[in-house]
Amino acid sequence: MSSIPVKIGIIGLGRWAKVLTRAAKKSTKFAIVCGFSRSEAKREAYQQEFGIPTAATLDALLANPDIKGVILTVPNEQHLPVAEQVAKAGKHIYTEKPIANTLENGLQIEALQSKYDVQVMVGHSARLLKGTRLIKAAIDSGELGRVALIEANFSNERALELTPDTWRWYKDKAPGGPLSQLATHQFDALHYLGGQIDEVSSMASKLSPVGAEVDDQSLTLMKFKNGAVAYVGSSWTSPGIYSIRVFGQKGLMHYELDFSTWDTPEQLHKTSELYIQRGKDGFSKREIITLPPGDMFQDELEMFADVCATGKPGELSAYNGNVALAVVYAALRSIDNNGACIKLDDIFAAARAKLG
C-alpha cells in the first residue's frame, strides 16, 4: 500500500458509525473523509464530534473521486439498495453484518462485485478477536489435534429493553431475535474455525416480559462437512457474554471476553481469558495464555483499506457473510419444522431459485 492514507466515506451516522469512526481515527492506513445521513441533525452531530465533513446528499458523497470505498452502517434492509448505489459509483463496499436482511439480497450484494468490478467486505469483526485468532493458529498447527466439537455463546440483555419504537422488536427486521443479531457473529467465527458447514438444526423460545414479536432465546446445532459438530447458544435476556470453546483430540481451548468492553476493543485483553488444556491434564493444569492488545474494529477497517488500495478481495468476504446469513435462515427453517436438520446447500439453492 501507498503511505498516503486511503480515503473512505461512511453512510449512516448513528451509534455504530461513531464506534467505527473512533477506531478509524487510530489508523494511519486510511481516513474517513466524508459522511452522509438523511438526517441533518445526525450530520451536524457527527461533524461536530469528529471534525469530519458531511455531504448534504448521497450523490454528493459518491461523486467525490478521491473516495475509494464506502462504509455502510445503515439498517439491514437498506444494505442492498445503498450498496448498489455505491457500486455503480465504482467504489468498494464495506457493509456491517449481516450482509443483508435476506439471503437473496445478500447474494445480490455479492454479485455487485462482478457486475461493477468492485469488492464487497462484511463487518464480521468477531473472527478478528485475538483469542479467536490464537485458537485458529493452534488448530492449524495441529496443537489441538483433530477438532471434534465447538461450543459458543453470545448473549446480552437486549430483549429486556425492546419497545415497539425499536426495529429489533419486529420479526421481519430482526428475524429470530438474537439468532440474527448475535449468533450470526458466532456462525461466522465457527465457519472460520471449523470449516465448511453442512447442516443446521435449531430451536427458539420467547421469555422476555416486554412482548416483542421476536424470539429471545436461541439454540443452534451445526454439523461441519468434516464431521465435527458445534453448538451456538444466544440469550437476549442475560448478562452479556461472548465465549468459544474448541475441543480437539490433543487439547481444548476456551476463550471468553468481557462483553462490557465490546465497544472499546482495545480494552478487551485486560479482562478476557484464554486457556488451553492439553491431553489428559485436568482443570488444575490449564495454561492461561496471555492475550495481546488489539482492536478488531480498527483491524477490519484496515483490511478494507487494503481492499480499496489493491482491488483484491479480503478475508471478510461477501461469500463468508452469506454463509453466516444462510446459517441464520437454515436455523429459522429448522425452528419452523420442529428442529429438523436443514442442509445449508438447500438454503443457498432456494435463495438462488428465487432470484432466477
Residue, then its C-alpha position, 0 to 999 in steps of 0.5 A: m500500500s501507498s503511505i498516503p492514507v486511503k480515503i473512505g466515506i461512511i453512510g449512516l451516522g448513528r451509534w455504530a458509525k461513531v464506534l467505527t469512526r473512533a477506531a478509524k481515527k487510530s489508523t494511519k492506513f486510511a481516513i474517513v473523509c466524508g459522511f452522509s445521513r438523511s438526517e441533518a441533525k445526525r450530520e451536524a452531530y457527527q461533524q461536530e464530534f469528529g471534525i469530519p465533513t458531511a455531504a448534504t446528499l448521497d450523490a454528493l458523497l459518491a461523486n467525490p473521486d478521491i473516495k475509494g470505498v464506502i462504509l455502510t452502517v445503515p439498517n439491514e434492509q437498506h444494505l442492498p439498495v445503498a450498496e448498489q448505489v455505491a457500486k455503480a459509483g465504482k467504489h468498494i463496499y464495506t457493509e456491517k453484518p449481516i450482509a443483508n436482511t435476506l439471503e437473496n439480497g445478500l447474494q445480490i450484494e455479492a454479485l455487485q462485485s462482478k457486475y461493477d468490478v468492485q469488492v464487497m467486505v462484511g463487518h464480521s469483526a468477531r473472527l478478528l478477536k485475538g483469542t479467536r485468532l490464537i485458537k485458529a493458529a493452534i488448530d492449524s498447527g495441529e496443537l489441538g489435534r483433530v477438532a471434534l466439537i465447538e461450543a459458543n455463546f453470545s448473549n446480552e440483555r437486549a430483549l429486556e429493553l425492546t419497545p415497539d419504537t425499536w426495529r429489533w422488536y419486529k420479526d421481519k427486521a430482526p428475524g429470530g431475535p438474537l439468532s440474527q443479531l448475535a449468533t450470526h457473529q458466532f456462525d461466522a467465527l465457527h465457519y472460520l474455525g471449523g470449516q465448511i458447514d453442512e447442516v443446521s438444526s435449531m430451536a427458539s423460545k420467547l421469555s422476555p416480559v416486554g412482548a416483542e414479536v421476536d424470539d429471545q432465546s436461541l439454540t443452534l446445532m451445526k454439523f461441519k462437512n468434516g464431521a465435527v459438530a458445534y453448538v451456538g447458544s444466544s440469550w437476549t435476556s442475560p448478562g452479556i457474554y461472548s465465549i468459544r470453546v474448541f475441543g480437539q483430540k490433543g487439547l481444548m481451548h476456551y476463550e471468553l471476553d468481557f462483553s462490557t468492553w465490546d465497544t472499546p476493543e482495545q480494552l478487551h485483553k485486560t479482562s478476557e481469558l484464554y486457556i488451553q488444556r492439553g491431553k489428559d491434564g485436568f482443570s488444575k493444569r490449564e495454561i492461561i495464555t496471555l492475550p495481546p492488545g488489539d482492536m478488531f474494529q480498527d483491524e477490519l477497517e484496515m483490511f478494507a483499506d487494503v481492499c480499496a488500495t489493491g482491488k483484491p478481495g479480503e478475508l471478510s468476504a461477501y461469500n463468508g457473510n452469506v454463509a453466516l446469513a444462510v446459517v441464520y435462515a437454515a436455523l429459522r427453517s429448522i425452528d419452523n419444522n420442529g428442529a429438523c436438520i436443514k442442509l445449508d446447500d438447500i438454503f443457498a439453492a432456494a435463495r438462488a431459485k428465487l432470484g432466477 
